[in-house]
Amino acid sequence: KGALLIIGGIQLNICVCGVLMRPLASSCHFEASHCETETPPGNGASRRDKEDKFPIMHKTFNWMLVRRPEFVLYAIFGILAAMSFFVPPLFLVPLSYSLGIDESWTASLLSILAMVDFGGRLLCGWYANLHVTKTIHLLAMAITLISTSLMLLPLANNYLSLAIFTGFYGFFFGTTVAIHITVLADVVGMPEFDSALGLFMLIRSTGGFVGPPLAGLIVDMAGDYRAGFYMAGAILVLSAGFLIILDRLQQRKIRGSKIRTQPEKSTLPYPSLHILKHQ
């Protein structure tokens, strides 16, 4: 109980940070008011006032992103991933109790999870910055390895094996957290990144609400905590499939743009004949 109070007090500082992050005064508002003073009263002034205000609202939160198939695929991945990510920390302690592991050793599992999570974020962030592998490929590999560790974790029957699989899950979970926002920037582009990030977080949060209750229902029906881990692993495998589809779609669009921009090649053997053809 004391640890929860300390963590809650630390988390309250986030509210202070949120209050300080107020939107800065934009020059667009000044230009809009300036245009209103110079334009004579009438329909033209009101029309220009609306034209000045609507682009600001559109730029702040762009709902048109849901019409882009790349963003929709990545949002579905985010929902499925969020459904799975909250399940292992929720059922890890009850699973260890069901295996007869001592309470003091059980608490150390969460410490192992947090430490390797931190290491995975640092290492994956450093590796992604080298640009050796595409970030979406790196994310797909991390998701596949997370799902594998979740499928194998219920096979553990003692503290050592449970700690090993917990470490694998925590490390690859940290790698996913480190790069999934970078992949979003690659999907929508930097001009739309601000709107896409807020919309993606909003859509992804639905998975966090649905995942733990669904896992709890499955655990109650199966009568075993291992069922929750199997559910989380299966959903992550499905989410990796959407990443693969997204990567294929991006590659197809890149190839199509290259074909459209490629200059028409002449079938004539000599340049002089090519000039005569155009004449």
N, C-alpha and C positions, 0 to 999 in steps of 0.2 A: 504493500500500500504506500509506503514511503517513497519507493522508486517511482511509482505512478504520479505521485504529487510533484516530485522533482521534474519529471519529464513534462508534465502539464504546465508547470511554471515556465520552463524553457520554451515550450511551444507558444505560450502567450505572447512572447516577443515577436512572433510572426505578425500578430495583429498590429503591433506598433509599426513594423516595417510596411505593412499594407496601407496604413493611414498616411505614412510619409510619401508613398508612391502615388501622388496625385498627378493628373495630366498637366503638362506644361502649357502655358498660354501660347496658342498658335497664331502665326501671322495671318492665317486664313480668316479668322474672325475679324481682325482689324481691317483686312481688305474688303470683307463683306460689308462692314459698317461704313467704310469709306465710299464704296460704290453706292450705298443707299443715300448718302448725303449729296453725291454729285448727280445722281440720276433724278430727273424731275418726277414728281409723284404721279402715279398712274399704274397701269397694268405692267409696264416694262419694269418698274422698280420692284414690284412684288414678285414678278417672274424671276428676275435676277437674284432676289433674296432667296428664293427657293432653290435656284440652281447652285447658289453658294453653300447652302446648308446641307443638301442631300448628299453631295460627294463626301463631306466630312463624315456623315453617319455611315455611308457605304464603306468607307475606308476603315472605320473603327471596327465594324463587325460585318464581314462579307458573307452573307448566306449563299451567294451564288457558287461558293466552293463545293457545295453538295451536288452540283451538276457536273463536276469533273470526276470521271471514273477513277483517276489515280487517287484522289483524295478519299473517295468513298471506299475503295479497297483498303487504304491504309487506316481509315476510321474503323472498319470492320475488324481489322487486325488488332487495333487498340482495344476495342470492346472485348474481344476474346481473350487477349492477353491480360487485361485487368480482371476478368473473371477468374483467372487462374493464379495470379500473383499473390492474392491475399489468402489463399487457401492453405499453403504449407505452414506459414507462421501460426495460423489459427489452430491447426490440428497436430502440430509437431509435438507439443507438450503432452496432450492426451494420448498420443500414440506411444510416446516413451513411457508414460505411466502404465499403459496396458501391457508393455513388455516387461514390467517389473523393475525399471531403472530407478535408482534412488533420486530423490527430489533435488538434491544439490547438483548431481550430474545432469539432470534434466535442464536446470537453469543455464548451465554452461552451453547447451546446444544453441540457444538464442544468441549468446555472446559470440560463438563461432560463426553463426550466420551473419552477424553484423560486421565482424572483422573482415571476413573474406569478401563480403559485399563491398566494403570500402576499397579493398585491394583490387577487386575486379573493375571498379569504376576508374581507378587511376590507370591501371594497365591498359584497359581497352581505350580510354581516352587518348593515351599516348600513342597506341598503335594506330588508331583511326587517324590521328594527325599526320602520320607518315604517308597516308594515301597509297598504301600498298594494295589494299583490297577495297572494293566499293563498300560503302557503309551499309547498303541494303543487303549485300551478300554477308557481311559480318553479322548483321542483325539476324538474318535467317539462320546462320550457323549457331549463334548463341541461343536462339529460341529452340532449335532442334536439340541442343545439348541440355537445355533446361528440362525439356519434356522427357528426355532420356533419364536424367537424374531423378525426376519425379516418379517415373515408372519403376525405377530400381529401388527407390527409397523404402517402399513398403516391404521389400524383401529383407531388410535389416532385422536381425533378431537379437542384437546386443548393442551396447553403447558405442563401441568402436565403429562398427559398420554404420550405425545411424549418424555418428558424427562425420564420417567420411562423405556420405551422400548429402548430408546437410551442407557441408563445405562446398561440394560441387554445385549444389543449387544456389547457394549464396553468391558464389563467385560469378556464375553465368548470369544470375539476376542483376548483379552490379554492372556487368558489361552491357546488358540490355538497357538499363537506365541511362548509361553514359552516352549512348548513340541514337536512341530512338527519336530524339528531337532533331538531331542532325539529319536523319533520314527524312523527316517531315519537311525540312528546308529543301532537300533535294527533290522532293516530290512536287511541291507547289511553287518553288522559287522564292527568292528573297523578297520581291515586291509584295507578295501575298502572305508572307510568313507570319506577320503579326496577327492578322485575322485568322489564319489557319491554326495557329497555336491555341488561341482561345477556344475556337470551335472544336478542335480535336480533343482538348482537355474536357470540354463539356460532354461530348459524345462518349469519350472513353470512360467517364465516371459512371455511366450506366452499368458498365461491366463490373465495376467495383461494388455496386449495390446488389447486383443479381448473383454474383459468384459465390460469396460465402453462404447466403441462405440456401442456395441450390446444393452446395456441397454438404451442408448440414442435413438437408432433406435426404440426400443420397446415403449419408452415413447412418441416419436413423433407419432407413429402409434396409440397408445391408447389415447393420449391426456391427460394423467394423470401421475403424478410422482409416484403414488403408484405402477404402473406396473413394474417399475425398481426394487422395493423392492421384489415384488412377484417373479420376474425372479431370483434375487439373492438367495432368499430362496429355490426355486425349484432346482437350480443348486447345492446348498450346500447339499440338501437331496440326490441328485444323488452322490455327492462326498462321503458322508457317506457310501453309498452302496459299493463303492470300498474299503473302509477301512474294512468293514465287510468281504468282499471276501478275502482280504489280510490276515486278522486274521485267517480265516478258512484254508487258504492255509498253513500258518505257523504252525497251530496246526496239520494239517495232516502230514506235514513233520516231526514234532517232534515225533508224534506217530509212523511213519514209521521207523525213526532212532532207537527208543526204541525197536521196534520189531526185527530189524536186529541185534542189539547188545545183545538181550536177549539170554542167554545160553539155549541150547536144554535140555528140561526136560525129565528125564527118566520115562517110563511108568511102569518099574518093581517095585515091592513093596519094595524090600530090597536093600541096597547098595551093598551087596555081589553079588547079581544077576546082578546088573549093571556092576560090575567089570568083571564078567564072560562073559557078553555080549560083552565087548570090547576085551576080550582075544580071 
